[in-house]
Amino acid sequence: MKNLKTIPEFKNQEEEFEFWNNNDSADFVDWNTAKEVNFSNLKKTNKEITLSIPVDIFEKIKINANKIDIPYNSLIKLYLIQGLENNYSYKNI
């Protein structure tokens, strides 16, 4: 078994990001004995974007969202997730 280095204490996320960007985790963690962990309660980080779509499509989205009583932006996220899960590409749309 190889001697593992000690992971340092980090002052902030940026310092930790920089550290892992420049170091190999295999020097600090024995991945052969690592166990899978579920962080299902972590809040996902969101990225705000601007999206231009035709007005008629936007109106259809709003109507569909209203029918199922959810905000239209939540429905757009659901559509995006479904597209990703079904591996849609421009070729099969």
SEZA-222530 format. One record per residue: residue number from 1; chain; x, y, z of N, C-alpha, C in turn. Coordinates in pm, 1 decimal, decimal comma. Layout:
<recs>
{seq=NUM; mol=A; nxx=X; nyy=Y; nzz=Z; caxx=X; cayy=Y; cazz=Z; cxx=X; cyy=Y; czz=Z}
...
</recs>
This chain:
<recs>
{seq=1; mol=A; nxx=84,8; nyy=-117,9; nzz=0,0; caxx=0,0; cayy=0,0; cazz=0,0; cxx=88,7; cyy=123,4; czz=0,0}
{seq=2; mol=A; nxx=56,8; nyy=217,0; nzz=-86,7; caxx=141,9; cayy=334,9; cazz=-99,0; cxx=109,3; cyy=437,3; czz=9,2}
{seq=3; mol=A; nxx=208,9; nyy=514,4; nzz=48,5; caxx=187,8; cayy=619,8; cazz=147,2; cxx=113,6; cyy=735,0; czz=81,6}
{seq=4; mol=A; nxx=1,9; nyy=771,6; nzz=142,3; caxx=-78,9; cayy=879,5; cazz=87,7; cxx=-42,3; cyy=1011,6; czz=154,2}
{seq=5; mol=A; nxx=-48,1; nyy=1116,8; nzz=75,6; caxx=-24,6; cayy=1251,0; cazz=127,1; cxx=-148,0; cyy=1297,4; czz=203,0}
{seq=6; mol=A; nxx=-128,3; nyy=1392,8; nzz=291,7; caxx=-239,3; cayy=1449,4; cazz=369,0; cxx=-302,9; cyy=1563,7; czz=291,4}
{seq=7; mol=A; nxx=-434,6; nyy=1562,8; nzz=284,7; caxx=-506,7; cayy=1671,6; cazz=217,0; cxx=-501,0; cyy=1794,4; czz=307,5}
{seq=8; mol=A; nxx=-457,0; nyy=1906,3; nzz=254,8; caxx=-445,8; cayy=2026,9; cazz=339,4; cxx=-581,7; cyy=2087,3; czz=372,8}
{seq=9; mol=A; nxx=-582,4; nyy=2174,9; nzz=471,8; caxx=-701,4; cayy=2253,9; cazz=503,9; cxx=-708,3; cyy=2368,4; czz=403,5}
{seq=10; mol=A; nxx=-827,7; nyy=2399,8; nzz=356,9; caxx=-844,9; cayy=2506,6; cazz=258,2; cxx=-916,6; cyy=2624,1; czz=321,7}
{seq=11; mol=A; nxx=-874,7; nyy=2744,8; nzz=283,4; caxx=-936,4; cayy=2867,0; cazz=335,5; cxx=-1070,9; cyy=2894,3; czz=269,4}
{seq=12; mol=A; nxx=-1085,1; nyy=2851,3; nzz=143,1; caxx=-1207,8; cayy=2878,1; cazz=68,0; cxx=-1216,2; cyy=2782,3; czz=-50,5}
{seq=13; mol=A; nxx=-1326,4; nyy=2790,1; nzz=-122,3; caxx=-1347,8; cayy=2702,0; cazz=-238,1; cxx=-1246,8; cyy=2726,8; czz=-348,4}
{seq=14; mol=A; nxx=-1212,8; nyy=2852,2; nzz=-368,2; caxx=-1118,1; cayy=2885,3; cazz=-475,1; cxx=-982,4; cyy=2819,8; czz=-449,7}
{seq=15; mol=A; nxx=-939,1; nyy=2822,8; nzz=-323,9; caxx=-811,1; cayy=2760,8; cazz=-288,6; cxx=-817,5; cyy=2609,8; czz=-309,1}
{seq=16; mol=A; nxx=-930,0; nyy=2549,3; nzz=-271,5; caxx=-946,4; cayy=2405,4; cazz=-291,1; cxx=-950,0; cyy=2370,1; czz=-439,7}
{seq=17; mol=A; nxx=-1021,9; nyy=2449,9; nzz=-517,4; caxx=-1028,2; cayy=2427,1; cazz=-661,6; cxx=-888,7; cyy=2431,8; czz=-722,6}
{seq=18; mol=A; nxx=-811,6; nyy=2532,9; nzz=-685,0; caxx=-676,4; cayy=2549,3; cazz=-738,3; cxx=-588,8; cyy=2429,6; czz=-699,9}
{seq=19; mol=A; nxx=-603,6; nyy=2383,8; nzz=-576,0; caxx=-525,3; cayy=2269,9; cazz=-529,0; cxx=-554,2; cyy=2145,9; czz=-613,6}
{seq=20; mol=A; nxx=-683,5; nyy=2112,0; nzz=-627,9; caxx=-718,1; cayy=1990,1; cazz=-701,2; cxx=-693,0; cyy=2003,9; czz=-850,8}
{seq=21; mol=A; nxx=-690,3; nyy=2125,1; nzz=-897,8; caxx=-657,8; cayy=2148,9; cazz=-1038,3; cxx=-510,5; cyy=2118,6; czz=-1067,0}
{seq=22; mol=A; nxx=-428,7; nyy=2126,1; nzz=-963,4; caxx=-283,6; cayy=2109,5; cazz=-980,7; cxx=-226,6; cyy=1985,2; czz=-914,0}
{seq=23; mol=A; nxx=-312,0; nyy=1901,0; nzz=-855,9; caxx=-265,7; cayy=1780,9; cazz=-787,2; cxx=-348,8; cyy=1660,8; czz=-828,4}
{seq=24; mol=A; nxx=-285,6; nyy=1544,2; nzz=-825,4; caxx=-353,7; cayy=1419,3; cazz=-859,7; cxx=-416,5; cyy=1361,1; czz=-734,0}
{seq=25; mol=A; nxx=-546,6; nyy=1338,6; nzz=-737,3; caxx=-616,6; cayy=1286,0; cazz=-619,5; cxx=-562,8; cyy=1149,0; czz=-577,1}
{seq=26; mol=A; nxx=-505,5; nyy=1073,1; nzz=-669,0; caxx=-451,4; cayy=940,6; cazz=-636,0; cxx=-334,7; cyy=949,5; czz=-538,3}
{seq=27; mol=A; nxx=-274,4; nyy=1068,0; nzz=-525,3; caxx=-166,9; cayy=1088,0; cazz=-427,1; cxx=-224,2; cyy=1106,9; czz=-286,5}
{seq=28; mol=A; nxx=-353,5; nyy=1130,2; nzz=-276,4; caxx=-417,1; cayy=1162,5; cazz=-148,8; cxx=-525,8; cyy=1063,7; czz=-107,3}
{seq=29; mol=A; nxx=-577,9; nyy=988,1; nzz=-203,6; caxx=-688,6; cayy=896,9; cazz=-177,2; cxx=-658,2; cyy=761,1; czz=-240,2}
{seq=30; mol=A; nxx=-682,1; nyy=654,2; nzz=-163,7; caxx=-670,0; cayy=518,9; cazz=-218,6; cxx=-803,9; cyy=483,7; czz=-281,8}
{seq=31; mol=A; nxx=-814,7; nyy=504,2; nzz=-412,0; caxx=-942,1; cayy=485,2; cazz=-481,4; cxx=-985,9; cyy=339,0; czz=-484,4}
{seq=32; mol=A; nxx=-894,4; nyy=245,5; nzz=-456,8; caxx=-931,8; cayy=103,9; cazz=-452,6; cxx=-1015,6; cyy=70,2; czz=-330,0}
{seq=33; mol=A; nxx=-1002,9; nyy=151,2; nzz=-224,7; caxx=-1080,2; cayy=125,9; cazz=-102,6; cxx=-1190,3; cyy=229,8; czz=-81,2}
{seq=34; mol=A; nxx=-1200,8; nyy=324,4; nzz=-172,2; caxx=-1302,8; cayy=429,6; cazz=-158,8; cxx=-1441,6; cyy=370,1; czz=-173,0}
{seq=35; mol=A; nxx=-1535,7; nyy=426,6; nzz=-99,5; caxx=-1674,2; cayy=381,6; cazz=-106,1; cxx=-1758,9; cyy=488,7; czz=-173,4}
{seq=36; mol=A; nxx=-1859,8; nyy=445,1; nzz=-247,5; caxx=-1950,4; cayy=538,0; cazz=-313,9; cxx=-2039,7; cyy=605,3; czz=-209,4}
{seq=37; mol=A; nxx=-2057,9; nyy=736,1; nzz=-225,0; caxx=-2138,9; cayy=813,8; cazz=-132,1; cxx=-2245,3; cyy=888,5; czz=-211,7}
{seq=38; mol=A; nxx=-2364,6; nyy=899,4; nzz=-154,5; caxx=-2473,5; cayy=970,7; cazz=-219,4; cxx=-2494,8; cyy=1103,7; czz=-148,5}
{seq=39; mol=A; nxx=-2480,7; nyy=1213,8; nzz=-222,3; caxx=-2503,2; cayy=1347,1; cazz=-167,5; cxx=-2635,3; cyy=1403,1; czz=-220,3}
{seq=40; mol=A; nxx=-2740,9; nyy=1327,0; nzz=-206,2; caxx=-2868,8; cayy=1364,5; cazz=-265,3; cxx=-2929,4; cyy=1490,6; czz=-204,2}
{seq=41; mol=A; nxx=-2887,1; nyy=1528,7; nzz=-84,3; caxx=-2943,9; cayy=1646,9; cazz=-19,7; cxx=-2868,6; cyy=1776,0; czz=-53,3}
{seq=42; mol=A; nxx=-2761,6; nyy=1765,1; nzz=-130,5; caxx=-2688,6; cayy=1884,6; cazz=-168,6; cxx=-2770,6; cyy=1968,2; czz=-265,0}
{seq=43; mol=A; nxx=-2768,7; nyy=2097,2; nzz=-245,1; caxx=-2839,2; cayy=2186,6; cazz=-336,6; cxx=-2750,8; cyy=2206,4; czz=-460,4}
{seq=44; mol=A; nxx=-2809,1; nyy=2188,4; nzz=-577,2; caxx=-2734,2; cayy=2205,9; cazz=-700,8; cxx=-2707,4; cyy=2353,7; czz=-725,2}
{seq=45; mol=A; nxx=-2593,9; nyy=2380,8; nzz=-784,9; caxx=-2561,4; cayy=2517,0; cazz=-823,5; cxx=-2630,4; cyy=2547,6; czz=-955,3}
{seq=46; mol=A; nxx=-2696,3; nyy=2660,6; nzz=-961,1; caxx=-2767,2; cayy=2699,4; cazz=-1082,5; cxx=-2685,0; cyy=2798,5; czz=-1163,5}
{seq=47; mol=A; nxx=-2706,9; nyy=2796,5; nzz=-1292,6; caxx=-2645,6; cayy=2891,7; cazz=-1384,7; cxx=-2758,1; cyy=2961,7; czz=-1457,0}
{seq=48; mol=A; nxx=-2765,9; nyy=3091,7; nzz=-1438,6; caxx=-2869,9; cayy=3168,7; cazz=-1506,1; cxx=-2825,7; cyy=3195,8; czz=-1648,7}
{seq=49; mol=A; nxx=-2919,0; nyy=3172,2; nzz=-1743,7; caxx=-2888,6; cayy=3195,0; cazz=-1884,8; cxx=-2999,7; cyy=3278,0; czz=-1947,9}
{seq=50; mol=A; nxx=-2969,5; nyy=3333,6; nzz=-2061,9; caxx=-3069,6; cayy=3400,9; cazz=-2142,8; cxx=-3094,8; cyy=3313,2; czz=-2264,4}
{seq=51; mol=A; nxx=-3221,1; nyy=3289,1; nzz=-2292,5; caxx=-3257,2; cayy=3200,0; cazz=-2401,8; cxx=-3362,2; cyy=3268,0; czz=-2488,2}
{seq=52; mol=A; nxx=-3334,1; nyy=3282,6; nzz=-2615,2; caxx=-3431,8; cayy=3339,8; cazz=-2708,4; cxx=-3499,7; cyy=3226,7; czz=-2783,9}
{seq=53; mol=A; nxx=-3632,9; nyy=3222,9; nzz=-2772,1; caxx=-3710,9; cayy=3123,1; cazz=-2845,8; cxx=-3827,8; cyy=3193,9; czz=-2912,7}
{seq=54; mol=A; nxx=-3879,1; nyy=3136,2; nzz=-3020,1; caxx=-3992,8; cayy=3198,2; cazz=-3087,8; cxx=-4112,2; cyy=3214,3; czz=-2993,6}
{seq=55; mol=A; nxx=-4185,0; nyy=3322,2; nzz=-3010,8; caxx=-4298,3; cayy=3354,9; cazz=-2924,0; cxx=-4402,0; cyy=3242,2; czz=-2922,9}
{seq=56; mol=A; nxx=-4429,7; nyy=3182,5; nzz=-3038,5; caxx=-4531,9; cayy=3077,4; cazz=-3041,2; cxx=-4491,1; cyy=2955,9; czz=-2957,7}
{seq=57; mol=A; nxx=-4363,4; nyy=2921,9; nzz=-2958,5; caxx=-4315,9; cayy=2809,6; cazz=-2876,2; cxx=-4326,5; cyy=2846,5; czz=-2728,7}
{seq=58; mol=A; nxx=-4286,9; nyy=2969,8; nzz=-2695,5; caxx=-4295,2; cayy=3015,7; cazz=-2557,7; cxx=-4439,5; cyy=3012,3; czz=-2506,9}
{seq=59; mol=A; nxx=-4532,8; nyy=3053,1; nzz=-2590,8; caxx=-4673,8; cayy=3051,4; cazz=-2551,1; cxx=-4722,8; cyy=2908,6; czz=-2527,4}
{seq=60; mol=A; nxx=-4679,9; nyy=2814,4; nzz=-2611,1; caxx=-4717,5; cayy=2673,8; cazz=-2591,5; cxx=-4661,1; cyy=2620,8; czz=-2459,3}
{seq=61; mol=A; nxx=-4538,0; nyy=2659,3; nzz=-2428,0; caxx=-4476,6; cayy=2616,6; cazz=-2302,0; cxx=-4557,4; cyy=2671,1; czz=-2184,0}
{seq=62; mol=A; nxx=-4593,4; nyy=2799,4; nzz=-2190,8; caxx=-4671,2; cayy=2859,6; cazz=-2082,1; cxx=-4805,9; cyy=2791,2; czz=-2065,8}
{seq=63; mol=A; nxx=-4872,1; nyy=2759,0; nzz=-2176,1; caxx=-5001,8; cayy=2689,8; cazz=-2171,0; cxx=-4984,8; cyy=2551,8; czz=-2106,8}
{seq=64; mol=A; nxx=-4882,9; nyy=2477,0; nzz=-2151,4; caxx=-4858,5; cayy=2343,2; cazz=-2095,5; cxx=-4824,2; cyy=2350,7; czz=-1946,3}
{seq=65; mol=A; nxx=-4744,4; nyy=2448,9; nzz=-1908,5; caxx=-4708,6; cayy=2465,9; cazz=-1767,1; cxx=-4831,4; cyy=2497,8; czz=-1683,5}
{seq=66; mol=A; nxx=-4918,2; nyy=2581,6; nzz=-1737,5; caxx=-5040,8; cayy=2617,7; cazz=-1667,7; cxx=-5130,7; cyy=2495,6; czz=-1648,3}
{seq=67; mol=A; nxx=-5136,3; nyy=2408,8; nzz=-1748,9; caxx=-5220,2; cayy=2288,7; cazz=-1741,0; cxx=-5177,2; cyy=2197,8; czz=-1626,0}
{seq=68; mol=A; nxx=-5046,1; nyy=2192,1; nzz=-1600,5; caxx=-4997,5; cayy=2103,4; cazz=-1493,8; cxx=-4958,9; cyy=2181,9; czz=-1368,3}
{seq=69; mol=A; nxx=-4991,4; nyy=2311,5; nzz=-1368,1; caxx=-4976,8; cayy=2397,9; cazz=-1251,0; cxx=-4833,4; cyy=2406,3; czz=-1198,4}
{seq=70; mol=A; nxx=-4740,6; nyy=2430,0; nzz=-1291,0; caxx=-4601,9; cayy=2456,4; cazz=-1251,0; cxx=-4553,7; cyy=2580,5; czz=-1325,7}
{seq=71; mol=A; nxx=-4452,5; nyy=2649,3; nzz=-1273,9; caxx=-4396,9; cayy=2764,8; cazz=-1345,5; cxx=-4338,1; cyy=2721,5; czz=-1480,7}
{seq=72; mol=A; nxx=-4348,7; nyy=2808,2; nzz=-1579,1; caxx=-4299,6; cayy=2772,5; cazz=-1712,5; cxx=-4149,9; cyy=2743,4; czz=-1713,3}
{seq=73; mol=A; nxx=-4072,1; nyy=2815,2; nzz=-1630,4; caxx=-3927,9; cayy=2788,6; cazz=-1630,4; cxx=-3897,6; cyy=2649,1; czz=-1574,6}
{seq=74; mol=A; nxx=-3981,4; nyy=2600,3; nzz=-1481,7; caxx=-3963,7; cayy=2463,5; cazz=-1431,8; cxx=-3994,9; cyy=2362,5; czz=-1541,2}
{seq=75; mol=A; nxx=-4096,2; nyy=2390,9; nzz=-1621,5; caxx=-4129,8; cayy=2300,9; cazz=-1731,8; cxx=-4017,8; cyy=2298,1; czz=-1835,9}
{seq=76; mol=A; nxx=-3959,1; nyy=2412,1; nzz=-1863,6; caxx=-3846,3; cayy=2416,0; cazz=-1957,8; cxx=-3732,3; cyy=2329,2; czz=-1905,6}
{seq=77; mol=A; nxx=-3704,1; nyy=2336,6; nzz=-1774,1; caxx=-3599,0; cayy=2251,9; cazz=-1714,8; cxx=-3633,6; cyy=2104,1; czz=-1731,2}
{seq=78; mol=A; nxx=-3762,0; nyy=2070,6; nzz=-1710,0; caxx=-3803,5; cayy=1930,7; cazz=-1727,5; cxx=-3783,4; cyy=1885,1; czz=-1871,6}
{seq=79; mol=A; nxx=-3819,2; nyy=1971,6; nzz=-1966,5; caxx=-3797,6; cayy=1938,4; cazz=-2108,1; cxx=-3648,9; cyy=1916,3; czz=-2136,9}
{seq=80; mol=A; nxx=-3564,4; nyy=2000,5; nzz=-2081,0; caxx=-3419,6; cayy=1985,1; cazz=-2102,2; cxx=-3369,0; cyy=1853,7; czz=-2043,5}
{seq=81; mol=A; nxx=-3414,1; nyy=1821,1; nzz=-1923,5; caxx=-3372,9; cayy=1695,7; cazz=-1858,8; cxx=-3418,3; cyy=1576,1; czz=-1941,6}
{seq=82; mol=A; nxx=-3543,6; nyy=1579,7; nzz=-1987,9; caxx=-3593,7; cayy=1468,7; cazz=-2070,1; cxx=-3511,5; cyy=1454,3; czz=-2197,5}
{seq=83; mol=A; nxx=-3477,8; nyy=1565,4; nzz=-2259,3; caxx=-3397,0; cayy=1560,2; cazz=-2380,3; cxx=-3261,0; cyy=1500,0; czz=-2354,8}
{seq=84; mol=A; nxx=-3199,8; nyy=1537,1; nzz=-2242,8; caxx=-3068,6; cayy=1482,2; cazz=-2208,7; cxx=-3076,6; cyy=1333,8; czz=-2175,6}
{seq=85; mol=A; nxx=-3179,6; nyy=1295,1; nzz=-2100,7; caxx=-3194,5; cayy=1152,9; cazz=-2064,1; cxx=-3223,3; cyy=1065,2; czz=-2184,6}
{seq=86; mol=A; nxx=-3289,1; nyy=1121,1; nzz=-2285,8; caxx=-3321,3; cayy=1044,8; cazz=-2405,9; cxx=-3216,5; cyy=1060,4; czz=-2514,5}
{seq=87; mol=A; nxx=-3107,8; nyy=1129,6; nzz=-2480,3; caxx=-2997,5; cayy=1149,9; cazz=-2574,8; cxx=-3044,2; cyy=1208,6; czz=-2707,2}
{seq=88; mol=A; nxx=-3134,3; nyy=1305,6; nzz=-2699,5; caxx=-3179,0; cayy=1371,9; cazz=-2822,5; cxx=-3064,6; cyy=1446,1; czz=-2886,4}
{seq=89; mol=A; nxx=-3059,6; nyy=1443,6; nzz=-3015,5; caxx=-2965,8; cayy=1526,5; cazz=-3090,0; cxx=-3044,9; cyy=1594,6; czz=-3200,1}
{seq=90; mol=A; nxx=-2983,4; nyy=1687,2; nzz=-3266,2; caxx=-3054,5; cayy=1758,9; cazz=-3373,3; cxx=-3095,5; cyy=1663,2; czz=-3484,6}
{seq=91; mol=A; nxx=-3030,5; nyy=1547,9; nzz=-3494,3; caxx=-3061,1; cayy=1453,6; cazz=-3600,3; cxx=-3195,3; cyy=1382,6; czz=-3578,7}
{seq=92; mol=A; nxx=-3234,0; nyy=1363,9; nzz=-3450,3; caxx=-3358,7; cayy=1290,1; cazz=-3427,6; cxx=-3467,8; cyy=1377,5; czz=-3365,0}
{seq=93; mol=A; nxx=-3460,0; nyy=1506,2; nzz=-3387,3; caxx=-3567,3; cayy=1595,4; cazz=-3344,1; cxx=-3651,1; cyy=1630,4; czz=-3464,6}
</recs>
